[in-house]
Amino acid sequence: MLLYPKNLHVKMSLAFPSISLSALILFSFTFIIFNSKGQCTHVSSLKFSPNSSFKVALFADLHYGEATSTDWGPQQDKNSSKAMSTLLDRERPDFVVFLGDIITANNLLIANASYYWEQAISPARKRGIPWATVFGNHDDASFVWPSEWFSATGIPHVRCPPKALQRSGEGTCSFRGTTRLELMKDEIERNNLSCSESGPMDLWPSVSNYVLQMKSSENPKSTVAFLYFLDSGGGSYPELISNAQVRWFQQKSQEINPCSRVPELVFWHIPSKAYKRVAPRFRIHKPCVGSINMERVAAQEAEWGIMDVLLSRPSVKAIFVGHNHGLDWCCPYKKLWLCFARHTGYGGYGTWPKGARIIDITEQPFSIRSWIRMEEGDIHNLHYGENPWSDWGPNNDRASDRAMSDLLDQEKPDFVVFLGDLITANNLLVANASFYWDQAMSSTKNRGIHWATVFGNHDDAKFEWPPEWKVTGIPEVRCPPTSSGSGSGTCEFKGTTRLELMEGEIERNKLSRSQSGPTDLRPSISNYVLPITSPENPQSTVAFMYFLDSGGGSYPGFISDAQVRWFQGKSQEINPGSTVPELVFWHIPSKAYEEVAPRSGIQQPCVGSINMDRVAAQEQELGIMDVLSSRPSVKAVFVGHNHQNDWCCPYKKLWLCYARHTGYGGYGWELPKGARIIDITEQPFSIKSWIRMEKGEIHSEVVLS
């Protein structure tokens, strides 16, 4: 049992450990792009600099002009300008591509949205860097009237741009909107550094369709690469690349590059349906490269042949798009690459850290590389023991240690619950994974804090042979010390069972309050209950904490009927009248989480800060939620598993809560790390919970009882 400390309340920290992979991609083809800094002369060509290298920054989805009548809208624009300025100063590119959704026209109150368009391109202009733009689906979208403007507060004060930026004859703000043609015309007329073009008029309403040539630094008559820019629609007309645009591309490419000898790159905003075919399903695995895969591909409405044409040309090496703010991967598609940029602006949906895709081209020898540069400076989640043969795997285990140490020192909890997926067993080469298991709980152990563990779906998963080993061979294996556990002293691939992990933890750690649980529930292991007793009367139980194994890994991911019956019998035995409050902990959320999950954002009565994953629920449900819902003493259920959710939502008479992704392992590596804190007070009895972040801030407090 757990005895309350003298201050009459107990504080728990919930952690589910999980660590960062460089998103550096080396394309196997070779070619060049661009010109040294300076004016773009609108002759549809750019020239390589004398040092035979060229760097391009892609800025996607800036969304300037959102909520212009508020204070935070203009502040978001300032944040976007700051992000671009930081990225430009760090990378010092030779060229910038604004990859659509430069503004959010459906939020703009003014007749000429060029005011915000000019704001968006100003960081490049101030640094003398030439650029090109393509249109996104928000750039000329019709103004949408906010419903709250029809409440008692009425239409807010309209902030109009300076008269110098308004079209002649319109001295006041209006809601007329600005067309694609007007936006492009204004950009070109006002900016010598703009390399953008309106494109052929017979492709209207599509506008930004043009090609730029890259000329050799040694021979200005020699074209080294072609850059094609296409308008993928949306806003004032459907989201697609039309058959007319496809024919234009065919004719243009045949005219200027008839033998497909010169490499070609293509840029547009909304991904084609081919992106859906290559999209990673969960984490990003080779041959794809990237750091975030947090949403489904939102593809064009229809496809009229553009991908067939591109695939028919061996000179087309890659396509770059924006639109999906929560994706930044590159994946091969037949003979070319399909790449997302990185969400750069503070406008639009998604709170992911900002960055930019960088393209670095070398002329001699021809090559092109690409990576993501983050606003915070890093270049790009892994559980303990993930990729232990590499350097970055162990480095990220250490980062997880630092995160937990910081959280423990800030909150100083009385108890810790490790809420599953402590390790990534499917990456472990060793016969006894307890080496990494012990490492995961060492921060807690070093501070003399008691803890309990439950199993997750990765903790005893079968080892998976990395496909790249077929090419590179098996790397040097880093084995743990032989003292890490019984069994072989050399590395093996046999894995470590749940029972071995739990027995090893209990034997080696006096601070562990974990239990293996009843043998008749196996292969399910971590099923047990811990009472919390009063400091004034140790015979009086103040609360019960139940721990259940939700499966996964070596057997299916669910809570079995046998576990349900065990919970029923145990709870009736120790708390027959349901008079003592009960909390329940397991790893994989039940299907009830799907029922209460916020659809977008987090609205009351739910409380939280991130809702970026669909609920990945147990494979089936065999009655556990019915039993819990029937007991008024059950106040809340706590789970992990979904790294990108941290909300609590009410379900009937209890709360369903996620913890917060604590470790630098597993997917969603870049989201800030934290832990869910549960604060239980005896007199008067109450249960509160909040999220404590690694960097110190607290948010999402909720009263659970």
JOVENBEL-V15138 format. One record per residue. N is the residue number from 1. RES is the residue in one small letter. D_LAST is the distance of its C-alpha to the last C-alpha in Angstrom with 2 decimals. Layout:
N,RES,D_LAST  N,RES,D_LAST
//
This chain:
1,m,21.47  2,l,19.70  3,l,20.07  4,y,17.83  5,p,20.08  6,k,21.40  7,n,19.18  8,l,16.34  9,h,14.05  10,v,14.53  11,k,14.72  12,m,15.51  13,s,17.66  14,l,18.03  15,a,21.62  16,f,23.73  17,p,27.23  18,s,29.66  19,i,33.93  20,s,37.74  21,l,40.78  22,s,43.63  23,a,44.20  24,l,47.92  25,i,50.06  26,l,53.80  27,f,55.50  28,s,58.49  29,f,60.68  30,t,62.48  31,f,63.23  32,i,62.81  33,i,61.41  34,f,62.31  35,n,64.21  36,s,64.08  37,k,62.35  38,g,64.26  39,q,65.14  40,c,64.72  41,t,68.01  42,h,66.92  43,v,69.47  44,s,66.86  45,s,67.35  46,l,65.87  47,k,67.47  48,f,66.29  49,s,66.43  50,p,69.19  51,n,66.83  52,s,66.30  53,s,62.52  54,f,60.17  55,k,56.43  56,v,54.40  57,a,50.86  58,l,48.98  59,f,46.59  60,a,44.50  61,d,42.24  62,l,42.40  63,h,41.43  64,y,42.89  65,g,42.62  66,e,39.06  67,a,37.58  68,t,40.66  69,s,39.79  70,t,36.75  71,d,36.66  72,w,34.66  73,g,37.10  74,p,40.11  75,q,38.04  76,q,37.27  77,d,41.04  78,k,41.66  79,n,39.24  80,s,41.16  81,s,44.45  82,k,43.27  83,a,42.15  84,m,45.55  85,s,47.42  86,t,45.71  87,l,46.44  88,l,50.03  89,d,50.68  90,r,49.40  91,e,51.19  92,r,54.19  93,p,54.89  94,d,58.20  95,f,56.79  96,v,53.59  97,v,52.60  98,f,50.17  99,l,48.80  100,g,47.71  101,d,44.95  102,i,46.29  103,i,45.02  104,t,42.64  105,a,45.26  106,n,42.96  107,n,41.28  108,l,44.62  109,l,46.06  110,i,49.50  111,a,52.71  112,n,53.33  113,a,50.46  114,s,52.86  115,y,51.43  116,y,48.22  117,w,50.23  118,e,52.28  119,q,49.22  120,a,47.97  121,i,51.28  122,s,51.98  123,p,50.71  124,a,53.32  125,r,55.99  126,k,55.60  127,r,56.26  128,g,59.26  129,i,57.75  130,p,58.98  131,w,56.61  132,a,56.43  133,t,53.92  134,v,52.93  135,f,51.00  136,g,47.50  137,n,45.96  138,h,44.46  139,d,47.59  140,d,49.25  141,a,46.47  142,s,46.72  143,f,44.72  144,v,41.49  145,w,40.61  146,p,36.95  147,s,35.63  148,e,33.96  149,w,37.49  150,f,38.15  151,s,35.46  152,a,36.32  153,t,36.53  154,g,39.42  155,i,41.11  156,p,40.50  157,h,43.39  158,v,45.17  159,r,46.07  160,c,49.47  161,p,51.19  162,p,54.39  163,k,57.38  164,a,59.09  165,l,56.57  166,q,56.79  167,r,59.32  168,s,62.49  169,g,62.50  170,e,58.75  171,g,58.00  172,t,54.60  173,c,51.45  174,s,51.30  175,f,49.37  176,r,52.33  177,g,51.03  178,t,53.16  179,t,54.73  180,r,54.91  181,l,58.62  182,e,58.11  183,l,55.46  184,m,57.68  185,k,60.82  186,d,59.24  187,e,57.93  188,i,61.35  189,e,63.32  190,r,61.27  191,n,60.83  192,n,63.66  193,l,61.19  194,s,59.83  195,c,61.19  196,s,59.52  197,e,61.66  198,s,61.29  199,g,62.96  200,p,65.37  201,m,65.29  202,d,65.87  203,l,62.39  204,w,60.79  205,p,58.00  206,s,57.20  207,v,58.14  208,s,57.35  209,n,59.65  210,y,61.95  211,v,63.06  212,l,63.72  213,q,66.16  214,m,65.83  215,k,69.21  216,s,70.35  217,s,70.78  218,e,74.19  219,n,75.52  220,p,74.29  221,k,75.85  222,s,73.76  223,t,70.39  224,v,67.88  225,a,64.86  226,f,63.84  227,l,60.49  228,y,59.69  229,f,57.19  230,l,56.13  231,d,54.17  232,s,51.56  233,g,51.00  234,g,47.97  235,g,47.39  236,s,50.54  237,y,51.56  238,p,50.19  239,e,48.69  240,l,51.59  241,i,54.73  242,s,57.56  243,n,60.64  244,a,62.70  245,q,60.82  246,v,61.37  247,r,65.10  248,w,65.21  249,f,63.66  250,q,66.12  251,q,69.08  252,k,68.04  253,s,67.28  254,q,70.54  255,e,72.42  256,i,71.21  257,n,70.33  258,p,72.46  259,c,72.39  260,s,68.70  261,r,70.01  262,v,67.82  263,p,64.06  264,e,61.78  265,l,58.15  266,v,56.31  267,f,53.54  268,w,51.57  269,h,48.03  270,i,46.52  271,p,46.70  272,s,49.03  273,k,48.03  274,a,49.46  275,y,46.39  276,k,44.30  277,r,46.69  278,v,46.34  279,a,42.65  280,p,40.76  281,r,38.24  282,f,35.49  283,r,36.48  284,i,39.80  285,h,42.50  286,k,46.17  287,p,48.42  288,c,45.87  289,v,44.90  290,g,41.96  291,s,38.54  292,i,36.23  293,n,36.11  294,m,32.96  295,e,34.15  296,r,36.79  297,v,40.23  298,a,40.73  299,a,44.46  300,q,47.27  301,e,47.64  302,a,51.01  303,e,53.41  304,w,57.14  305,g,58.64  306,i,57.69  307,m,56.34  308,d,59.45  309,v,61.66  310,l,59.80  311,l,59.88  312,s,63.61  313,r,64.23  314,p,64.07  315,s,64.09  316,v,60.53  317,k,58.33  318,a,54.85  319,i,52.84  320,f,50.17  321,v,47.52  322,g,44.35  323,h,42.10  324,n,39.21  325,h,37.24  326,g,35.27  327,l,38.41  328,d,41.03  329,w,42.87  330,c,46.56  331,c,47.71  332,p,51.29  333,y,52.55  334,k,55.96  335,k,58.18  336,l,56.02  337,w,52.60  338,l,49.80  339,c,47.70  340,f,44.82  341,a,44.85  342,r,41.72  343,h,39.61  344,t,41.15  345,g,39.93  346,y,36.71  347,g,37.17  348,g,36.02  349,y,32.92  350,g,31.41  351,t,30.24  352,w,32.24  353,p,34.45  354,k,37.82  355,g,41.18  356,a,44.52  357,r,46.61  358,i,49.81  359,i,53.06  360,d,55.71  361,i,59.22  362,t,62.28  363,e,65.78  364,q,67.76  365,p,66.82  366,f,64.85  367,s,61.14  368,i,57.75  369,r,54.36  370,s,50.95  371,w,47.66  372,i,44.51  373,r,44.45  374,m,41.07  375,e,40.77  376,e,39.45  377,g,42.66  378,d,41.85  379,i,43.66  380,h,42.04  381,n,33.23  382,l,34.37  383,h,32.62  384,y,34.10  385,g,37.62  386,e,38.17  387,n,41.88  388,p,42.72  389,w,46.41  390,s,45.94  391,d,45.39  392,w,42.44  393,g,40.39  394,p,40.36  395,n,40.04  396,n,36.77  397,d,35.49  398,r,36.25  399,a,34.40  400,s,31.28  401,d,31.84  402,r,32.07  403,a,28.88  404,m,26.87  405,s,28.74  406,d,27.96  407,l,24.22  408,l,24.19  409,d,26.33  410,q,24.23  411,e,20.78  412,k,22.16  413,p,19.37  414,d,19.45  415,f,19.23  416,v,20.09  417,v,19.55  418,f,22.53  419,l,21.34  420,g,24.81  421,d,28.06  422,l,28.87  423,i,32.48  424,t,34.67  425,a,36.77  426,n,38.86  427,n,40.32  428,l,41.02  429,l,44.61  430,v,44.08  431,a,44.23  432,n,41.25  433,a,38.39  434,s,36.83  435,f,38.61  436,y,36.23  437,w,33.22  438,d,33.90  439,q,34.43  440,a,31.01  441,m,29.22  442,s,31.82  443,s,29.95  444,t,27.19  445,k,29.86  446,n,31.99  447,r,29.27  448,g,28.69  449,i,25.06  450,h,24.00  451,w,22.88  452,a,22.37  453,t,23.76  454,v,23.65  455,f,26.56  456,g,27.06  457,n,29.95  458,h,32.15  459,d,31.98  460,d,34.86  461,a,36.35  462,k,40.13  463,f,42.20  464,e,43.42  465,w,46.83  466,p,46.75  467,p,49.31  468,e,50.80  469,w,52.04  470,k,54.62  471,v,56.24  472,t,55.54  473,g,55.67  474,i,53.20  475,p,52.36  476,e,52.68  477,v,49.89  478,r,47.92  479,c,47.12  480,p,44.71  481,p,46.24  482,t,47.33  483,s,45.16  484,s,42.02  485,g,42.12  486,s,44.50  487,g,46.79  488,s,49.09  489,g,49.91  490,t,50.64  491,c,48.53  492,e,48.13  493,f,46.33  494,k,45.19  495,g,41.49  496,t,39.06  497,t,37.10  498,r,33.42  499,l,34.53  500,e,36.84  501,l,34.22  502,m,31.69  503,e,34.41  504,g,35.78  505,e,32.47  506,i,31.91  507,e,35.58  508,r,35.77  509,n,32.52  510,k,31.55  511,l,28.27  512,s,27.21  513,r,24.74  514,s,25.41  515,q,27.06  516,s,29.44  517,g,28.00  518,p,30.08  519,t,33.49  520,d,33.57  521,l,30.89  522,r,33.14  523,p,33.71  524,s,29.90  525,i,29.26  526,s,25.89  527,n,24.15  528,y,22.66  529,v,19.76  530,l,18.96  531,p,17.43  532,i,15.95  533,t,17.65  534,s,17.74  535,p,20.56  536,e,21.73  537,n,22.02  538,p,22.43  539,q,22.66  540,s,19.10  541,t,16.51  542,v,13.04  543,a,11.78  544,f,13.87  545,m,14.55  546,y,16.82  547,f,19.36  548,l,21.53  549,d,24.71  550,s,24.78  551,g,28.52  552,g,30.91  553,g,33.84  554,s,36.05  555,y,34.69  556,p,32.89  557,g,29.42  558,f,27.24  559,i,25.33  560,s,28.04  561,d,28.32  562,a,29.05  563,q,25.74  564,v,23.95  565,r,25.97  566,w,25.26  567,f,21.47  568,q,21.99  569,g,24.35  570,k,22.45  571,s,19.08  572,q,21.16  573,e,23.13  574,i,20.54  575,n,17.68  576,p,19.81  577,g,17.82  578,s,14.45  579,t,13.34  580,v,11.96  581,p,8.82  582,e,10.51  583,l,10.68  584,v,13.87  585,f,16.35  586,w,19.62  587,h,21.98  588,i,23.23  589,p,20.89  590,s,21.20  591,k,22.92  592,a,19.70  593,y,19.21  594,e,22.55  595,e,21.45  596,v,18.66  597,a,20.46  598,p,21.48  599,r,25.25  600,s,26.25  601,g,24.42  602,i,20.66  603,q,19.82  604,q,16.80  605,p,14.35  606,c,14.71  607,v,14.49  608,g,17.04  609,s,20.64  610,i,22.75  611,n,23.32  612,m,26.81  613,d,26.87  614,r,26.90  615,v,24.52  616,a,26.67  617,a,25.22  618,q,26.34  619,e,29.81  620,q,28.75  621,e,25.94  622,l,26.77  623,g,23.91  624,i,20.93  625,m,18.68  626,d,19.95  627,v,19.09  628,l,15.51  629,s,15.02  630,s,16.64  631,r,14.21  632,p,11.20  633,s,10.06  634,v,9.92  635,k,6.63  636,a,8.80  637,v,12.52  638,f,14.28  639,v,17.98  640,g,20.96  641,h,24.40  642,n,24.50  643,h,25.51  644,q,25.32  645,n,21.81  646,d,18.71  647,w,16.40  648,c,12.96  649,c,13.24  650,p,11.47  651,y,13.50  652,k,13.65  653,k,10.38  654,l,9.00  655,w,9.33  656,l,12.72  657,c,13.31  658,y,16.62  659,a,17.45  660,r,20.32  661,h,23.94  662,t,24.92  663,g,28.49  664,y,31.72  665,g,32.48  666,g,32.30  667,y,32.51  668,g,31.14  669,w,32.67  670,e,32.88  671,l,29.30  672,p,27.97  673,k,26.18  674,g,22.80  675,a,19.79  676,r,16.06  677,i,14.47  678,i,11.24  679,d,10.70  680,i,9.26  681,t,10.23  682,e,11.57  683,q,12.71  684,p,10.78  685,f,7.94  686,s,5.31  687,i,5.02  688,k,7.18  689,s,9.96  690,w,13.42  691,i,16.94  692,r,19.64  693,m,23.13  694,e,26.18  695,k,27.97  696,g,25.35  697,e,23.50  698,i,19.72  699,h,18.19  700,s,15.48  701,e,12.49  702,v,9.22  703,v,5.75  704,l,3.80  705,s,0.00
//
